[in-house]
Amino acid sequence: MEQRQIAGKNHWYHETQSSLCPAQAQPLVPEAAHADRFLLDLTISPDLLNDEQSWIAAARAASQTLLPDSVPVTRLHTLSSYDRLSTALTVAQVYGVQRLCNHYAARLAPQPGPDSSRESNQRLTQITQYARQLASQPTLIDSTSRTQLDEVGLSVDDIVTFNQLIGFIGFQARAIAAWQALQGLPVRWLPGLDTLQDAAAELFNVHEAVWAADLPVVELRYAQAEQLEAVSFSQPLSPLYGMHWVLAHDAPALNALSQLIRLLWQPAPLQNDEQNLIMLLTARINGSSSCFSQASQLWGNDNGLPEAMRNGERALQAWSHNHPRERAIIQAVQQLTRAPDRFSAAHIQPLLEQGFTASQVLRLLVSTGLFGWINRLKLGLGNLVQPTNLG
């Protein structure tokens, strides 16, 4: 069969199968392709920009690392620019943040699509399905899902990069949603899109099991200098505990994530227990029992909170009734985690009423996206196993 290249798609909901296209398609909002690569040209007050400049710069660097303008394709790194931007658009569609969808649709449109062979169609279909599931229903991802990626030609390096990319777009979606809400911008969301459903309670009844990578890790004796440096930089960061050597397959992405964690993990103006609360809640919603267990050990306040979260929404509401400050955090984090496209100024107001400053609110909400990224790495790259099976 003759191989052919075609132009990318000109709308948000791109097909997963190639077809003939008579002329190069144009995106709906072509200027969106040239926006700032992280905040997408959102207006930033000088004071707030000065306070948040360090992590914003790190987020822009992460975007450049995972979504560069061009990507050389090799035997071990087969994710093309089209693959990456198609994945970014798929995840943006799941979260429904219009500014994000416009940006990745505009960047994808001029990219040459894959050929129309059966193998290419199967590969793109599998990539799209995995990205949509990890973004919207992360507990559906398992060893079979990773095997399917391997079967359509993704290397171990590709799979690690792919999971990092999906996590980053979720982080970006929530950062943009939070910033728009702080500015009081109107919420625009597409009707009919489902919100993220909380993970099943039984996932959090596992005792003694620990997380282990389901992919081959980088062996110390074969590690390149860049990988050793990335692991060294990430090892002190407790949210990445146990993941360093598998994430080292993509050392630049590991460095980018580690830098964001260093800048957002427990620095002022947030208090430790507030961030631990966010860790607990995002892990509970997304279904990462290993992240939940780790956050439970770090939680130093009322011991009833982790148990209330395990038991579900009604128990959590009962616990928060006598904790107004935590209640405001819980309500905002739940909404931003489940449906960033519907997050608005109304969801921020209870936090301001509890005395949080705009900078504190922003850090809190951005941390929500960061911990969601880490949750998806745990679910995408490994499983819970019994200690006796760790070998």
C-alpha positions as CSV (number, residue, x, y, z in Angstrom):
1,M,0.0,0.0,0.0
2,E,1.3,3.5,-0.9
3,Q,2.4,5.5,2.1
4,R,1.2,9.1,2.3
5,Q,1.5,12.1,4.6
6,I,-1.4,14.5,5.2
7,A,-1.9,17.7,7.0
8,G,-3.0,17.7,10.6
9,K,-6.6,18.3,11.8
10,N,-8.3,21.7,11.9
11,H,-10.5,21.2,14.9
12,W,-10.4,20.0,18.5
13,Y,-11.7,16.5,18.0
14,H,-9.3,15.0,15.6
15,E,-9.7,11.6,14.0
16,T,-7.4,8.7,14.9
17,Q,-7.4,7.4,11.3
18,S,-5.7,9.2,8.5
19,S,-7.7,10.3,5.4
20,L,-6.9,12.3,2.3
21,C,-7.0,16.1,2.7
22,P,-7.1,18.3,-0.4
23,A,-5.3,21.3,1.2
24,Q,-3.5,22.1,4.4
25,A,-6.1,22.5,7.1
26,Q,-6.2,25.7,9.2
27,P,-6.9,25.7,13.0
28,L,-10.0,27.4,14.4
29,V,-7.8,29.9,16.3
30,P,-4.5,29.9,14.4
31,E,-3.0,32.7,16.6
32,A,-3.2,30.4,19.6
33,A,-0.2,28.4,18.4
34,H,2.0,31.4,19.1
35,A,0.9,31.9,22.7
36,D,3.2,31.6,25.7
37,R,3.8,27.9,26.0
38,F,2.5,27.5,29.6
39,L,0.1,30.2,30.6
40,L,-1.0,30.8,27.0
41,D,-0.9,34.6,27.2
42,L,-3.0,35.0,30.3
43,T,-2.7,38.4,31.8
44,I,-0.6,38.4,34.9
45,S,-0.4,41.3,37.4
46,P,3.2,42.5,38.0
47,D,3.1,41.7,41.7
48,L,1.8,38.2,41.3
49,L,4.2,37.5,38.4
50,N,7.1,38.6,40.6
51,D,6.0,36.2,43.4
52,E,5.4,33.2,41.1
53,Q,8.1,33.8,38.4
54,S,10.3,30.9,39.5
55,W,7.8,28.1,39.1
56,I,6.3,29.6,36.0
57,A,9.7,29.6,34.4
58,A,10.2,26.0,35.4
59,A,6.8,25.1,33.9
60,R,7.6,26.8,30.6
61,A,10.9,24.8,30.6
62,A,8.9,21.6,31.2
63,S,6.6,22.4,28.2
64,Q,9.6,23.0,26.0
65,T,11.1,19.7,27.1
66,L,8.0,17.6,26.5
67,L,6.6,19.5,23.5
68,P,9.5,21.0,21.6
69,D,9.0,22.5,18.1
70,S,10.7,19.5,16.5
71,V,11.5,16.0,17.7
72,P,14.1,13.7,16.1
73,V,12.7,10.2,15.8
74,T,15.0,7.3,16.6
75,R,14.7,3.6,17.4
76,L,14.4,4.3,21.1
77,H,12.5,7.6,20.8
78,T,9.6,7.1,18.3
79,L,7.2,9.7,19.6
80,S,7.0,12.3,16.8
81,S,5.9,15.9,17.1
82,Y,2.5,14.8,15.7
83,D,2.3,12.0,18.4
84,R,3.1,14.5,21.2
85,L,0.8,17.3,20.1
86,S,-2.0,14.8,19.3
87,T,-1.7,13.4,22.8
88,A,-1.6,17.0,24.3
89,L,-4.8,17.8,22.4
90,T,-6.5,14.6,23.5
91,V,-5.8,15.3,27.1
92,A,-6.8,19.0,26.7
93,Q,-10.1,17.7,25.3
94,V,-10.7,15.5,28.3
95,Y,-10.3,18.5,30.6
96,G,-12.2,20.9,28.4
97,V,-10.2,24.1,29.1
98,Q,-10.9,26.1,26.0
99,R,-7.7,28.1,25.9
100,L,-5.7,24.9,26.2
101,C,-7.7,23.1,23.4
102,N,-7.2,26.1,21.1
103,H,-3.5,26.1,21.7
104,Y,-2.8,22.5,21.0
105,A,-5.3,22.3,18.1
106,A,-3.5,25.2,16.4
107,R,0.0,23.7,17.0
108,L,-1.2,20.3,15.7
109,A,-2.9,21.5,12.5
110,P,0.2,22.1,10.4
111,Q,1.9,18.9,11.5
112,P,2.2,16.1,8.9
113,G,0.0,13.2,10.0
114,P,1.1,9.6,10.0
115,D,0.7,7.4,6.9
116,S,-2.5,5.5,6.4
117,S,-1.2,2.0,7.0
118,R,-3.0,-0.4,9.3
119,E,0.0,-0.3,11.7
120,S,0.0,3.5,11.9
121,N,-3.7,3.6,12.5
122,Q,-3.5,1.0,15.2
123,R,-0.6,2.9,16.9
124,L,-2.5,6.2,16.9
125,T,-5.7,4.6,18.1
126,Q,-3.9,2.9,21.0
127,I,-2.0,6.1,21.9
128,T,-5.2,8.1,21.9
129,Q,-7.1,5.6,24.0
130,Y,-4.4,5.3,26.6
131,A,-4.1,9.1,26.9
132,R,-7.8,9.6,27.3
133,Q,-8.0,6.9,29.9
134,L,-5.1,8.0,32.0
135,A,-6.5,11.6,31.9
136,S,-10.1,10.8,32.7
137,Q,-10.1,7.4,34.4
138,P,-6.6,6.7,35.6
139,T,-7.4,3.6,37.5
140,L,-8.2,1.8,34.2
141,I,-4.5,1.8,33.3
142,D,-2.8,-1.5,34.2
143,S,-0.1,-3.9,32.9
144,T,-2.3,-4.8,29.9
145,S,-2.5,-1.1,28.9
146,R,1.3,-0.8,29.0
147,T,1.7,-4.1,27.0
148,Q,-0.6,-2.7,24.4
149,L,1.7,0.4,24.0
150,D,4.6,-1.9,23.6
151,E,2.8,-3.9,21.0
152,V,2.2,-0.8,18.8
153,G,5.9,0.0,18.9
154,L,6.5,2.3,21.8
155,S,9.8,1.7,23.6
156,V,10.3,1.9,27.4
157,D,11.7,5.4,26.9
158,D,8.6,6.4,24.9
159,I,6.2,5.0,27.5
160,V,7.9,7.0,30.3
161,T,7.9,10.2,28.1
162,F,4.2,9.6,27.1
163,N,3.1,9.3,30.8
164,Q,5.1,12.4,31.7
165,L,3.4,14.3,28.9
166,I,-0.1,13.3,29.9
167,G,0.6,14.3,33.5
168,F,2.1,17.7,32.4
169,I,-1.0,18.6,30.3
170,G,-3.2,17.9,33.3
171,F,-1.0,20.1,35.5
172,Q,-1.2,22.9,32.8
173,A,-5.0,22.6,32.5
174,R,-5.4,23.1,36.2
175,A,-2.9,26.0,36.4
176,I,-4.7,27.8,33.6
177,A,-8.1,27.1,35.2
178,A,-6.9,28.5,38.5
179,W,-5.4,31.6,36.9
180,Q,-8.6,32.3,34.9
181,A,-10.6,31.9,38.1
182,L,-8.4,34.3,40.0
183,Q,-9.0,36.9,37.3
184,G,-12.7,36.3,37.4
185,L,-12.8,35.3,33.7
186,P,-16.1,33.6,32.6
187,V,-16.2,29.8,32.6
188,R,-16.7,28.3,29.1
189,W,-17.3,24.6,29.1
190,L,-18.7,22.1,26.6
191,P,-22.0,20.5,27.6
192,G,-22.1,16.8,27.8
193,L,-18.5,16.2,28.9
194,D,-18.3,13.9,32.0
195,T,-16.5,15.0,35.1
196,L,-13.8,12.8,36.6
197,Q,-15.4,10.3,39.0
198,D,-13.7,9.5,42.3
199,A,-11.9,6.2,42.5
200,A,-13.6,3.3,44.2
201,A,-13.2,3.2,48.0
202,E,-11.9,-0.4,48.0
203,L,-8.7,0.6,46.3
204,F,-7.7,2.3,49.6
205,N,-8.2,-0.8,51.8
206,V,-4.9,-2.4,50.6
207,H,-2.5,-2.9,53.5
208,E,1.3,-3.5,53.4
209,A,1.4,-3.4,49.5
210,V,4.0,-1.0,48.0
211,W,4.4,0.5,44.6
212,A,6.9,-1.0,42.1
213,A,7.6,0.0,38.6
214,D,6.1,-2.3,35.9
215,L,8.7,-1.3,33.4
216,P,12.4,-2.0,33.3
217,V,14.3,0.6,35.3
218,V,17.6,2.2,34.3
219,E,20.3,0.1,35.7
220,L,23.1,2.0,37.6
221,R,25.9,0.3,35.6
222,Y,24.4,1.3,32.3
223,A,23.2,4.8,33.3
224,Q,24.4,7.8,31.3
225,A,25.8,10.9,33.0
226,E,22.6,12.8,32.3
227,Q,20.5,10.1,33.9
228,L,22.7,9.9,37.0
229,E,22.4,13.6,37.5
230,A,18.6,13.5,37.1
231,V,18.3,10.8,39.7
232,S,20.6,12.6,42.1
233,F,18.5,15.8,41.7
234,S,15.2,14.0,42.3
235,Q,16.1,11.5,45.1
236,P,15.6,14.0,48.0
237,L,12.0,14.6,46.8
238,S,9.6,12.4,48.7
239,P,6.7,12.6,46.2
240,L,8.9,10.8,43.7
241,Y,9.9,8.1,46.1
242,G,10.5,4.8,44.3
243,M,10.1,6.2,40.8
244,H,13.5,7.8,40.2
245,W,15.1,5.0,38.2
246,V,12.1,4.3,35.9
247,L,11.6,8.1,35.3
248,A,15.3,8.3,34.4
249,H,14.5,6.8,31.0
250,D,13.6,10.4,30.1
251,A,16.2,12.4,32.1
252,P,15.2,15.9,30.9
253,A,11.5,15.3,31.8
254,L,12.6,14.0,35.2
255,N,14.6,17.1,35.8
256,A,11.7,19.3,34.7
257,L,9.3,17.6,37.1
258,S,11.9,17.6,40.0
259,Q,12.4,21.3,39.5
260,L,8.7,22.0,39.8
261,I,8.4,19.9,42.9
262,R,11.3,21.7,44.5
263,L,9.7,25.1,43.8
264,L,6.1,24.1,44.8
265,W,6.6,21.4,47.5
266,Q,6.3,22.8,51.0
267,P,7.8,26.3,50.4
268,A,6.1,29.4,51.8
269,P,3.4,30.6,51.5
270,L,1.7,27.2,52.1
271,Q,1.9,25.2,55.3
272,N,2.9,21.6,55.3
273,D,-0.5,20.2,56.4
274,E,-2.3,22.1,53.7
275,Q,-0.2,20.5,51.0
276,N,-0.5,17.1,52.7
277,L,-4.3,17.6,52.6
278,I,-4.1,18.3,48.8
279,M,-1.9,15.2,48.4
280,L,-4.4,13.1,50.2
281,L,-7.4,14.4,48.3
282,T,-6.0,14.3,44.8
283,A,-4.7,10.7,45.4
284,R,-8.2,9.7,46.7
285,I,-10.0,11.2,43.7
286,N,-7.5,9.9,41.1
287,G,-7.1,6.4,42.7
288,S,-3.4,6.4,43.6
289,S,-3.4,4.4,46.7
290,S,0.4,4.5,47.0
291,C,0.3,8.3,47.0
292,F,-2.5,8.3,49.5
293,S,-0.6,6.0,51.8
294,Q,2.4,8.3,51.6
295,A,0.4,11.4,52.3
296,S,-1.4,9.7,55.2
297,Q,2.0,9.1,56.9
298,L,2.9,12.8,56.4
299,W,-0.5,14.1,57.6
300,G,0.1,15.6,61.1
301,N,-3.3,17.0,62.0
302,D,-6.6,15.3,62.9
303,N,-6.1,11.5,62.4
304,G,-9.8,11.2,61.3
305,L,-9.2,12.9,57.9
306,P,-7.5,10.0,56.1
307,E,-10.1,7.5,57.3
308,A,-12.9,9.9,56.3
309,M,-11.5,10.2,52.8
310,R,-11.2,6.4,52.5
311,N,-14.9,6.1,53.3
312,G,-16.1,8.6,50.6
313,E,-17.8,11.9,50.1
314,R,-20.4,11.7,52.9
315,A,-17.8,10.9,55.6
316,L,-15.5,13.7,54.3
317,Q,-18.3,16.2,54.4
318,A,-19.0,15.2,58.0
319,W,-15.4,15.6,59.0
320,S,-15.0,19.0,57.3
321,H,-18.1,20.4,59.0
322,N,-16.0,21.3,62.0
323,H,-12.9,22.3,60.0
324,P,-13.9,25.4,58.0
325,R,-10.4,26.2,56.7
326,E,-9.8,22.6,55.5
327,R,-13.4,22.5,54.1
328,A,-12.6,25.5,51.8
329,I,-9.5,23.7,50.5
330,I,-11.4,20.4,50.0
331,Q,-14.2,22.0,48.0
332,A,-11.8,23.9,45.7
333,V,-9.5,21.0,45.2
334,Q,-12.3,18.6,44.5
335,Q,-13.8,20.9,41.8
336,L,-10.4,21.6,40.2
337,T,-9.4,18.0,40.1
338,R,-12.8,16.7,38.8
339,A,-13.7,19.4,36.4
340,P,-11.1,22.1,35.7
341,D,-13.3,23.4,32.8
342,R,-16.0,24.4,35.3
343,F,-13.7,26.0,37.9
344,S,-14.6,29.6,38.5
345,A,-14.1,32.6,40.8
346,A,-17.0,31.2,42.9
347,H,-14.8,28.2,43.9
348,I,-12.0,30.5,45.1
349,Q,-14.2,32.8,47.2
350,P,-14.4,30.5,50.2
351,L,-10.6,30.3,50.3
352,L,-10.3,34.1,50.3
353,E,-12.9,34.3,53.1
354,Q,-10.7,32.0,55.2
355,G,-7.8,34.4,54.9
356,F,-5.8,33.0,52.0
357,T,-4.0,35.6,49.9
358,A,-4.1,35.4,46.1
359,S,-0.6,34.0,46.0
360,Q,-1.5,31.3,48.6
361,V,-4.6,30.4,46.6
362,L,-2.6,30.1,43.4
363,R,0.1,27.9,45.0
364,L,-2.6,25.7,46.6
365,L,-4.4,25.2,43.3
366,V,-1.3,24.7,41.2
367,S,-0.1,22.1,43.7
368,T,-3.4,20.3,43.0
369,G,-2.3,19.9,39.4
370,L,1.2,18.9,40.3
371,F,0.0,16.1,42.6
372,G,-2.4,14.9,40.0
373,W,0.6,14.6,37.6
374,I,2.4,12.5,40.2
375,N,-0.7,10.3,40.8
376,R,-0.8,9.5,37.1
377,L,2.8,8.6,36.9
378,K,2.3,6.1,39.7
379,L,-0.8,4.6,38.0
380,G,0.7,4.7,34.6
381,L,4.1,3.2,35.3
382,G,3.7,0.7,38.0
383,N,1.5,-1.5,40.3
384,L,1.0,-2.2,44.0
385,V,2.8,-5.5,45.0
386,Q,3.4,-7.3,48.2
387,P,6.8,-6.8,49.7
388,T,7.6,-10.6,49.3
389,N,7.2,-10.3,45.6
390,L,9.6,-7.4,45.1
391,G,12.6,-9.7,44.3
